[in-house]
């Protein structure tokens, strides 16, 4: 599932993320990071916050700078504008609203694979791409943020200013990223299974035979 989810992420990333917005966010974040680097070096020379020696200050300032870059990048919108094509049951949904998947589709998104019922085929093919789009969008925003906070935690550990257990929480949340990739793989497995499922056969309404005279009501004496 992780390999399949990674393939989906790579294939649909630039369908969800706008290259121009991402480039602009990276340039702005780079400018902010350059200012932060100057501040980190100046304050360390003045107050020695990054720790004693040579290795510790270099590691602490490097991790802190990477953290600022990632967090600053995550603060700017990078997703593409979406239109009225994101609809479920005729209702427009947000591109990151994963809970918008219908109840009929959710059983196919569990860990254990199950065959797609023909009557649920169209729902799966409609809802799963929306779910994947939301997961990719969330990964593109939440990924840099969590990486940035984890880098900040490494900077604090390298400086020796705090205890290790105090900054463990960013690393705990960092493990949610592989789980989102796994969910992408499960969703893609359901979509591929739906493509291999035959569509439901149309139900024909019975044809009623009419009386040749048009009415079946008889009057008394007829």
C-alpha positions as CSV (number, residue, x, y, z in Angstrom):
1,X,0.0,0.0,0.0
2,X,2.9,2.4,0.7
3,X,4.4,1.9,-2.7
4,X,1.0,2.3,-4.4
5,X,0.3,5.4,-2.4
6,X,3.7,6.9,-3.2
7,X,3.0,6.4,-6.9
8,X,-0.3,8.2,-6.6
9,X,1.3,11.0,-4.7
10,X,4.0,11.5,-7.3
11,X,1.6,11.2,-10.2
12,X,-1.1,13.6,-8.9
13,X,1.0,16.1,-6.8
14,X,1.2,18.8,-9.6
15,X,-2.5,18.2,-10.4
16,X,-3.3,19.5,-6.9
17,X,-0.4,21.9,-6.2
18,X,0.1,24.9,-8.4
19,X,3.7,25.2,-9.6
20,X,3.6,29.0,-9.7
21,X,2.2,29.2,-6.2
22,X,4.7,26.7,-4.9
23,X,7.6,28.6,-6.5
24,X,6.4,31.9,-5.1
25,X,6.0,30.4,-1.6
26,X,9.5,28.9,-1.8
27,X,11.0,32.3,-2.8
28,X,9.3,34.1,0.1
29,X,10.2,31.4,2.5
30,X,13.8,31.5,1.3
31,X,13.9,35.3,2.0
32,X,12.5,34.8,5.5
33,X,15.0,31.9,6.1
34,X,18.0,34.1,5.1
35,X,16.9,36.8,7.6
36,X,16.4,34.1,10.3
37,X,19.9,32.6,9.6
38,X,21.5,36.0,10.2
39,X,19.5,36.4,13.4
40,X,20.5,32.9,14.6
41,X,24.2,33.5,13.9
42,X,24.2,36.9,15.5
43,X,22.4,35.9,18.6
44,X,24.6,32.8,19.0
45,X,27.7,34.9,18.8
46,X,26.2,37.3,21.4
47,X,24.6,34.9,23.8
48,X,25.8,31.4,22.8
49,X,22.3,29.9,22.7
50,X,23.3,27.1,20.3
51,X,25.6,25.5,22.8
52,X,29.4,25.3,23.3
53,X,32.0,24.1,20.9
54,X,31.8,24.1,17.1
55,X,29.7,21.0,16.1
56,X,26.7,21.9,18.3
57,X,26.2,25.5,17.1
58,X,26.5,24.4,13.5
59,X,24.0,21.6,14.0
60,X,21.6,23.7,16.0
61,X,21.7,26.6,13.6
62,X,21.3,24.3,10.5
63,X,18.3,22.5,12.0
64,X,16.7,25.8,13.1
65,X,17.2,27.3,9.6
66,X,15.7,24.3,7.9
67,X,12.8,24.5,10.3
68,X,12.1,28.1,9.5
69,X,12.2,27.4,5.8
70,X,9.8,24.5,6.0
71,X,7.3,26.2,8.4
72,X,7.4,29.5,6.4
73,X,6.7,27.5,3.2
74,X,3.8,25.7,4.7
75,X,2.2,29.1,5.7
76,X,1.5,30.1,2.1
77,X,-1.3,28.6,-0.1
78,X,0.0,26.3,-2.9
79,X,-3.1,24.4,-4.0
80,X,-4.7,24.9,-7.4
81,X,-8.0,26.7,-7.6
82,X,-10.9,24.2,-8.0
83,X,-14.2,24.6,-9.7
84,X,-17.6,22.9,-9.6
85,X,-16.2,19.5,-10.6
86,X,-15.7,18.4,-7.0
87,X,-19.2,17.2,-6.3
88,X,-20.7,14.3,-4.5
89,X,-24.4,13.7,-5.0
90,X,-24.6,17.0,-6.7
91,X,-23.2,18.9,-3.7
92,X,-19.8,20.7,-4.0
93,X,-17.3,19.7,-1.5
94,X,-14.0,21.1,-0.3
95,X,-11.0,19.5,-1.9
96,X,-9.7,18.4,1.5
97,X,-13.0,17.1,2.9
98,X,-12.2,13.4,3.2
99,X,-15.3,12.8,5.3
100,X,-17.4,13.6,2.2
101,X,-16.9,10.0,1.0
102,X,-20.2,8.3,1.0
103,X,-21.1,5.6,3.4
104,X,-21.4,3.1,0.6
105,X,-17.8,3.8,-0.3
106,X,-16.2,3.8,3.1
107,X,-16.2,-0.1,3.6
108,X,-13.9,-0.4,0.5
109,X,-11.3,1.9,2.2
110,X,-10.6,-0.4,5.0
111,X,-7.3,-2.3,5.5
112,X,-8.8,-5.5,4.2
113,X,-9.7,-5.5,0.6
114,X,-13.2,-6.5,-0.4
115,X,-14.8,-6.9,-3.8
116,X,-16.7,-3.9,-5.2
117,X,-20.4,-4.4,-5.6
118,X,-21.6,-3.4,-9.0
119,X,-24.2,-0.9,-7.6
120,X,-21.3,0.9,-5.7
121,X,-19.0,1.0,-8.7
122,X,-19.9,4.5,-9.8
123,X,-19.8,5.9,-6.3
124,X,-16.3,4.6,-5.8
125,X,-15.1,6.0,-9.1
126,X,-16.6,9.4,-8.2
127,X,-15.6,9.7,-4.5
128,X,-12.1,8.1,-4.4
129,X,-10.4,10.6,-6.7
130,X,-11.8,13.4,-4.4
131,X,-10.5,11.6,-1.4
132,X,-7.1,11.2,-3.1
133,X,-7.0,14.8,-4.0
134,X,-7.7,15.8,-0.4
135,X,-5.0,13.5,0.9
136,X,-2.4,14.9,-1.5
137,X,-3.4,18.4,-0.6
138,X,-3.1,17.7,3.1
139,X,0.3,16.0,2.6
140,X,1.6,19.0,0.6
141,X,0.6,21.4,3.4
142,X,1.0,19.3,6.6
143,X,4.3,17.6,5.4
144,X,6.5,20.8,5.4
145,X,4.9,22.0,8.6
146,X,5.7,18.7,10.5
147,X,9.2,18.5,9.0
148,X,9.8,22.1,10.1
149,X,8.6,21.5,13.7
150,X,10.7,18.3,13.8
151,X,13.8,20.3,12.6
152,X,13.1,22.8,15.3
153,X,13.0,20.0,17.9
154,X,16.4,18.7,16.6
155,X,17.8,22.2,16.9
156,X,16.7,22.4,20.5
157,X,18.2,19.0,21.2
158,X,21.5,19.9,19.5
159,X,21.8,23.1,21.5
160,X,21.3,21.2,24.7
161,X,18.9,23.9,26.0
162,X,16.0,21.4,26.6
163,X,15.5,17.8,27.5
164,X,14.8,15.3,24.7
165,X,11.4,14.3,26.0
166,X,10.1,17.9,25.9
167,X,10.4,18.1,22.1
168,X,9.3,14.6,21.2
169,X,5.8,15.6,20.1
170,X,6.8,16.8,16.6
171,X,8.3,13.4,15.9
172,X,5.1,11.7,17.0
173,X,3.0,13.7,14.6
174,X,5.6,13.1,11.9
175,X,4.5,9.5,11.7
176,X,1.0,10.6,10.4
177,X,2.6,11.3,7.0
178,X,3.3,7.7,6.1
179,X,-0.2,6.7,7.3
180,X,-1.6,9.2,4.8
181,X,0.5,7.7,2.0
182,X,-0.9,4.3,3.1
183,X,-4.5,5.7,2.8
184,X,-3.7,6.9,-0.7
185,X,-2.6,3.4,-1.6
186,X,-5.8,1.8,-0.1
187,X,-7.9,4.4,-2.0
188,X,-6.1,3.6,-5.3
189,X,-6.6,-0.1,-4.7
190,X,-10.4,0.5,-4.4
191,X,-10.4,2.6,-7.5
192,X,-8.6,0.0,-9.6
193,X,-10.9,-2.7,-8.3
194,X,-13.9,-0.5,-9.3
195,X,-12.5,-0.2,-12.8
196,X,-12.4,-4.0,-13.1
197,X,-16.0,-4.3,-11.8
198,X,-18.7,-4.6,-14.4
199,X,-21.3,-1.7,-14.2
200,X,-24.7,-2.6,-12.9
201,X,-27.2,-3.8,-15.5
202,X,-30.0,-1.3,-16.2
203,X,-33.3,-2.3,-14.8
204,X,-36.1,-2.2,-17.4
205,X,-39.5,-1.1,-16.2
206,X,-42.3,-3.6,-17.2
207,X,-44.4,-2.7,-20.1
208,X,-48.1,-2.6,-19.2
209,X,-50.5,-3.8,-21.9
210,X,-53.4,-1.5,-22.3
211,X,-57.0,-2.5,-23.1
212,X,-57.7,-2.0,-26.8
213,X,-60.7,0.3,-25.8
214,X,-58.5,2.3,-23.5
215,X,-60.5,1.9,-20.2
216,X,-61.0,-1.2,-18.1
217,X,-64.0,0.2,-16.2
218,X,-67.3,-1.4,-17.1
219,X,-70.7,0.1,-16.4
220,X,-73.5,-2.0,-14.9
221,X,-75.3,-3.9,-17.7
222,X,-72.3,-4.1,-20.0
